[in-house]
Amino acid sequence: MQTSPVFTLSGEAVGLELLVHDLKTVFESKGYDYQSEPETPRMVLNLITSAKPQPYRRRAQATMVISLLELPKVPDNLIAELYPYLVRALSNMLVVYVSGVGAHFLTLELGQYFEPEGPRFAERLFERIEPIASSVLVVANQFDPDLEPELWKGDALSQSISAAGRKLADWDLLPTAFPLEDILPPEDFRHVKRLYGIGGLSYGNLSTRKDDTRFWMSASGVNKANLREVGRDILLVKDYDIAKNAMLLSVPPGVEPRRVSVDAIEHWMIYREHPQVGAIIHVHAWMEGAPSTQFNYPCGTYELADAVAQKVREATDPSQAVVGLKNHGLTITGRSLEDILNRIEGRLLRQVPMS
């Protein structure tokens, strides 16, 4: 028997009482079950203030936290000034409410958009929040020291990932993530990395097919312009374990591995369905006319992976697809990494449109 997803409130609704009441009513009308102190809620509306962006301490990765903050006005430099609130509150999304104006949204992946105050305001906020509230992260990794000895130092395919990473860096398409370690105290920084599987040195990721079932992929939280060591910078993904909700990786013995990129589940879906796809690149950039996913799902979620896989499936040639990730960037498939780079050179727009 399917149970209703559980949500809860955390913090004090100073200045947000009416909005919180309306949001709670909408979530309940949409089938969410409110509980005051659940063990592992599906979603948390975390009420914070600018003076004290108190985090909600999750007990499970499956809990999505949406932090609500009221400000008298929106800062001029919205991302730079609001992103610290997002990460200090350990949130998946920040909603900044300005009375009489509306709500600005900001996500960990730098998605940003605005809903003006007016008719159906709470319902429209729900429609923005719900794709994140309902998403399932796939960031757990199982490392098996069973990589073939001849691959401990990599091969021509892993070396092609290194070369492609350097090329993307030359094109300035691997923007540096916000320096989370400068914003958060060490304990919270470790908490964020554990929850989201991110490290923060550069955005974007690359992968290339090894054989029918496996693919090489860049690690999370490493400089994609300096991918060198197998098991640390580049990992071999061999499968996805649905029961454990974990990516399975082969690594050399004696290596302390890093996590694979959070988008590994997305790449796994595409490679599994399309044998002709030989490589995949994800960048925080855009191309005119790219078909896009409909919702702003978080990186590393099964829902985003499934939405991107659907768009690849719909492409005229899935082996050469360009898919927009709403408010985020592009996933591009190719016969090889060189094929992708040749197709996109000079065609990418650095500014991702937000909607």
C-alpha positions as CSV (number, residue, x, y, z in Angstrom):
1,M,0.0,0.0,0.0
2,Q,1.4,3.3,-1.1
3,T,1.7,5.9,1.7
4,S,1.6,9.7,1.4
5,P,4.9,11.5,1.4
6,V,5.5,13.2,4.7
7,F,6.6,16.8,5.2
8,T,7.2,19.0,8.2
9,L,8.1,22.5,9.2
10,S,11.3,23.6,11.0
11,G,12.2,27.0,12.5
12,E,10.1,30.0,13.3
13,A,7.8,31.7,10.7
14,V,8.7,35.3,11.6
15,G,7.1,37.4,8.9
16,L,6.2,34.2,6.9
17,E,3.1,33.1,8.9
18,L,0.5,33.6,6.1
19,L,2.7,32.2,3.3
20,V,3.7,29.2,5.4
21,H,0.0,28.5,6.2
22,D,-0.9,28.7,2.5
23,L,1.9,26.5,1.5
24,K,1.1,23.9,4.1
25,T,-2.5,23.9,2.9
26,V,-1.5,23.4,-0.7
27,F,0.9,20.6,0.1
28,E,-1.8,18.8,2.1
29,S,-4.3,19.3,-0.7
30,K,-1.8,17.6,-3.1
31,G,-1.5,14.5,-1.0
32,Y,1.4,15.3,1.3
33,D,1.0,14.3,5.0
34,Y,2.1,16.9,7.5
35,Q,3.7,15.6,10.7
36,S,5.2,17.8,13.4
37,E,8.3,15.6,14.3
38,P,8.7,12.8,11.7
39,E,11.9,10.6,11.8
40,T,12.7,10.9,8.1
41,P,10.4,13.4,6.3
42,R,10.3,13.5,2.5
43,M,10.4,17.3,2.5
44,V,11.1,20.0,5.1
45,L,10.0,23.6,4.8
46,N,12.9,25.2,6.8
47,L,12.1,28.7,8.0
48,I,15.2,30.8,8.4
49,T,16.2,34.5,9.0
50,S,19.1,36.4,7.5
51,A,20.6,36.7,11.0
52,K,20.3,33.0,11.7
53,P,20.0,30.7,8.7
54,Q,19.6,27.6,10.9
55,P,20.1,24.3,9.1
56,Y,17.7,21.4,9.4
57,R,19.8,18.3,10.2
58,R,18.7,15.4,8.0
59,R,18.8,11.9,9.1
60,A,18.7,10.6,5.5
61,Q,19.8,11.7,2.1
62,A,16.2,11.2,0.9
63,T,15.0,14.2,2.8
64,M,14.8,17.4,0.7
65,V,15.1,20.7,2.5
66,I,13.5,23.9,1.1
67,S,14.5,26.9,3.1
68,L,12.2,30.0,3.2
69,L,13.6,33.5,4.0
70,E,11.9,36.8,4.0
71,L,13.9,39.9,3.0
72,P,12.8,43.6,2.6
73,K,14.2,43.6,-1.0
74,V,16.2,41.3,-3.3
75,P,19.9,41.9,-3.4
76,D,21.4,43.4,-6.6
77,N,23.8,40.5,-7.0
78,L,21.2,37.8,-6.3
79,I,23.3,34.6,-6.6
80,A,26.4,35.8,-4.8
81,E,24.5,37.3,-1.9
82,L,21.8,34.6,-1.5
83,Y,23.9,31.4,-2.1
84,P,25.5,31.6,1.3
85,Y,22.1,31.4,2.9
86,L,21.3,28.4,0.8
87,V,24.3,26.4,1.8
88,R,24.5,27.6,5.4
89,A,20.9,26.3,5.9
90,L,22.0,23.0,4.1
91,S,19.2,23.4,1.6
92,N,18.3,21.9,-1.7
93,M,16.4,25.1,-2.6
94,L,16.2,28.6,-1.2
95,V,12.9,30.6,-1.5
96,V,13.4,34.3,-0.8
97,Y,10.0,36.1,-0.2
98,V,9.7,39.8,-0.7
99,S,6.3,41.0,0.5
100,G,4.2,42.6,-2.2
101,V,6.7,41.5,-4.9
102,G,7.0,37.7,-5.0
103,A,9.5,34.9,-4.5
104,H,12.9,34.3,-5.9
105,F,14.2,30.7,-6.1
106,L,17.8,29.5,-6.0
107,T,19.1,26.0,-6.2
108,L,22.4,24.3,-5.4
109,E,23.0,24.0,-9.2
110,L,22.6,27.8,-9.5
111,G,19.1,27.5,-11.0
112,Q,17.3,30.8,-10.4
113,Y,13.8,32.0,-11.2
114,F,11.0,34.2,-9.9
115,E,7.3,34.0,-9.2
116,P,5.4,37.3,-8.8
117,E,2.9,37.7,-6.0
118,G,-0.7,37.5,-7.1
119,P,-3.4,34.9,-7.9
120,R,-2.6,31.3,-7.1
121,F,0.7,32.4,-5.5
122,A,1.0,29.5,-3.1
123,E,0.0,27.0,-5.8
124,R,2.6,28.4,-8.1
125,L,5.3,28.1,-5.4
126,F,4.2,24.5,-4.8
127,E,4.7,23.8,-8.6
128,R,8.2,25.1,-8.3
129,I,9.1,23.3,-5.1
130,E,7.4,19.9,-5.7
131,P,9.8,18.5,-8.4
132,I,12.6,19.0,-5.8
133,A,10.5,17.8,-2.9
134,S,9.6,14.6,-4.7
135,S,13.1,13.7,-6.1
136,V,15.3,10.8,-5.1
137,L,19.0,11.3,-4.9
138,V,21.3,8.6,-6.3
139,V,24.6,9.6,-4.8
140,A,25.6,6.5,-2.8
141,N,28.7,4.7,-4.3
142,Q,29.8,1.0,-3.7
143,F,33.5,0.6,-4.5
144,D,34.6,-2.9,-5.4
145,P,38.4,-3.4,-5.7
146,D,38.0,-5.6,-8.7
147,L,39.3,-3.5,-11.5
148,E,41.4,-5.4,-13.9
149,P,45.2,-4.9,-13.3
150,E,45.7,-3.7,-16.9
151,L,43.3,-0.8,-16.2
152,W,44.9,0.4,-12.9
153,K,46.7,3.1,-14.8
154,G,43.8,3.7,-17.2
155,D,43.6,3.2,-21.0
156,A,43.2,5.2,-24.1
157,L,39.5,5.8,-23.3
158,S,40.3,7.2,-19.8
159,Q,43.0,9.3,-21.3
160,S,40.4,10.7,-23.8
161,I,38.5,12.0,-20.7
162,S,41.6,13.8,-19.5
163,A,42.1,15.4,-22.9
164,A,38.4,16.4,-23.2
165,G,38.5,17.9,-19.7
166,R,41.5,20.0,-20.6
167,K,39.7,21.2,-23.8
168,L,36.6,22.2,-21.9
169,A,38.8,24.1,-19.5
170,D,40.5,25.9,-22.4
171,W,37.1,26.9,-23.6
172,D,36.3,28.2,-20.1
173,L,33.3,25.8,-19.9
174,L,34.1,24.4,-16.5
175,P,33.1,27.2,-14.2
176,T,34.4,27.1,-10.6
177,A,31.6,26.2,-8.2
178,F,31.0,28.5,-5.2
179,P,33.7,27.9,-2.6
180,L,31.6,26.1,-0.1
181,E,34.5,25.5,2.2
182,D,34.8,29.3,2.6
183,I,31.1,29.8,3.3
184,L,30.5,26.8,5.7
185,P,32.3,25.7,8.9
186,P,34.2,22.4,8.5
187,E,31.5,20.3,10.1
188,D,28.7,21.7,7.8
189,F,31.0,21.4,4.7
190,R,31.6,17.7,5.4
191,H,27.8,17.3,5.9
192,V,27.1,18.9,2.5
193,K,29.6,16.8,0.7
194,R,28.2,13.6,2.3
195,L,24.6,14.6,1.5
196,Y,25.0,15.8,-2.0
197,G,28.1,14.0,-3.2
198,I,29.7,17.2,-4.3
199,G,33.2,18.6,-3.7
200,G,33.1,22.0,-5.5
201,L,36.2,22.4,-7.7
202,S,34.4,22.7,-11.0
203,Y,31.0,22.0,-12.5
204,G,30.4,19.7,-15.5
205,N,31.3,16.0,-16.1
206,L,32.5,13.7,-18.8
207,S,32.2,10.0,-19.5
208,T,33.0,7.5,-22.2
209,R,31.8,3.9,-22.8
210,K,34.3,1.2,-22.0
211,D,32.2,-1.8,-23.1
212,D,28.6,-3.1,-23.2
213,T,28.0,-2.5,-19.5
214,R,30.7,-0.2,-18.2
215,F,31.9,3.4,-18.7
216,W,34.6,5.7,-17.5
217,M,33.5,8.9,-15.7
218,S,35.0,11.9,-14.0
219,A,34.9,12.0,-10.3
220,S,32.8,14.5,-8.2
221,G,34.5,17.5,-6.7
222,V,37.8,17.4,-8.7
223,N,39.2,19.8,-11.2
224,K,38.0,18.5,-14.6
225,A,41.0,20.1,-16.3
226,N,43.4,17.8,-14.3
227,L,41.9,14.3,-14.5
228,R,44.7,11.9,-14.0
229,E,44.4,9.0,-11.4
230,V,42.1,6.1,-11.9
231,G,39.9,5.6,-8.8
232,R,40.5,9.2,-7.7
233,D,39.9,11.5,-10.7
234,I,38.4,9.0,-13.2
235,L,36.3,6.0,-12.2
236,L,34.9,2.9,-13.9
237,V,31.1,2.6,-13.4
238,K,29.9,-0.9,-13.8
239,D,26.2,-0.9,-12.8
240,Y,23.4,0.6,-10.7
241,D,22.0,-1.4,-7.7
242,I,18.3,-0.4,-7.5
243,A,17.9,-2.1,-4.1
244,K,20.8,-0.2,-2.6
245,N,20.1,2.9,-4.7
246,A,23.8,3.0,-5.3
247,M,26.2,3.3,-8.3
248,L,28.6,0.3,-8.4
249,L,32.2,1.1,-9.3
250,S,35.4,-0.9,-10.0
251,V,38.5,0.6,-8.5
252,P,42.2,-0.6,-8.1
253,P,43.0,-2.2,-4.7
254,G,44.7,0.0,-2.2
255,V,43.2,3.3,-3.6
256,E,41.0,5.5,-1.4
257,P,38.4,6.4,-4.1
258,R,36.5,9.5,-4.6
259,R,32.8,9.5,-5.4
260,V,31.8,9.4,-9.1
261,S,30.0,12.4,-10.5
262,V,26.5,12.8,-9.1
263,D,25.2,12.5,-12.7
264,A,26.4,8.9,-13.0
265,I,22.8,7.6,-12.8
266,E,21.9,9.7,-15.8
267,H,24.8,8.5,-17.9
268,W,24.1,4.9,-16.8
269,M,20.5,5.2,-18.1
270,I,21.6,6.6,-21.5
271,Y,24.4,4.0,-22.1
272,R,22.2,1.1,-21.1
273,E,19.4,2.1,-23.5
274,H,21.5,3.3,-26.5
275,P,24.5,1.0,-27.4
276,Q,25.5,3.5,-30.2
277,V,26.2,6.2,-27.6
278,G,30.0,6.2,-27.0
279,A,30.4,9.3,-24.8
280,I,28.5,12.0,-22.8
281,I,29.5,15.5,-21.7
282,H,27.6,17.7,-19.3
283,V,28.3,21.4,-19.2
284,H,26.8,24.5,-17.6
285,A,26.1,26.2,-20.9
286,W,23.3,26.3,-23.5
287,M,22.6,25.9,-27.2
288,E,19.8,27.6,-29.1
289,G,16.9,25.3,-29.9
290,A,17.9,22.5,-27.5
291,P,14.9,20.5,-26.3
292,S,14.7,20.8,-22.6
293,T,13.5,18.9,-19.6
294,Q,10.3,20.4,-18.1
295,F,11.2,20.6,-14.4
296,N,14.2,21.8,-12.4
297,Y,15.1,18.5,-10.8
298,P,18.2,18.5,-8.7
299,C,21.5,17.0,-10.0
300,G,22.0,13.4,-9.0
301,T,18.4,12.5,-8.8
302,Y,16.7,9.6,-10.5
303,E,14.0,12.0,-11.8
304,L,16.5,14.2,-13.6
305,A,18.2,11.2,-15.1
306,D,14.9,9.8,-16.3
307,A,13.8,13.1,-17.8
308,V,17.1,13.5,-19.7
309,A,17.0,9.9,-20.9
310,Q,13.5,10.6,-22.2
311,K,14.7,13.5,-24.3
312,V,17.6,11.4,-25.6
313,R,15.1,8.7,-26.6
314,E,13.1,11.3,-28.5
315,A,16.1,12.6,-30.5
316,T,16.3,11.9,-34.2
317,D,19.7,10.3,-33.5
318,P,20.2,9.5,-29.8
319,S,23.9,9.0,-30.4
320,Q,24.2,12.7,-31.2
321,A,21.6,14.3,-28.9
322,V,21.7,17.7,-27.3
323,V,19.4,17.9,-24.2
324,G,18.8,21.0,-22.1
325,L,18.4,20.6,-18.4
326,K,16.0,23.2,-17.3
327,N,17.7,26.1,-15.5
328,H,20.9,24.2,-15.4
329,G,22.9,23.3,-18.6
330,L,23.3,20.7,-21.3
331,T,23.8,16.9,-21.6
332,I,25.3,16.0,-25.0
333,T,25.8,12.5,-26.4
334,G,28.2,11.4,-29.1
335,R,30.0,8.5,-30.7
336,S,33.1,9.7,-28.9
337,L,34.3,12.6,-26.8
338,E,36.1,14.0,-29.8
339,D,32.8,13.8,-31.8
340,I,31.0,15.8,-29.1
341,L,33.7,18.5,-28.9
342,N,33.8,18.9,-32.7
343,R,30.0,19.3,-32.8
344,I,29.7,21.9,-30.0
345,E,32.9,24.0,-30.6
346,G,31.9,27.6,-31.1
347,R,28.2,26.9,-30.6
348,L,27.7,27.1,-26.9
349,L,26.2,30.0,-25.0
350,R,27.7,30.4,-21.6
351,Q,24.5,31.9,-20.1
352,V,21.9,29.3,-19.3
353,P,18.4,30.8,-19.7
354,M,16.3,30.7,-16.5
355,S,12.5,30.3,-16.6
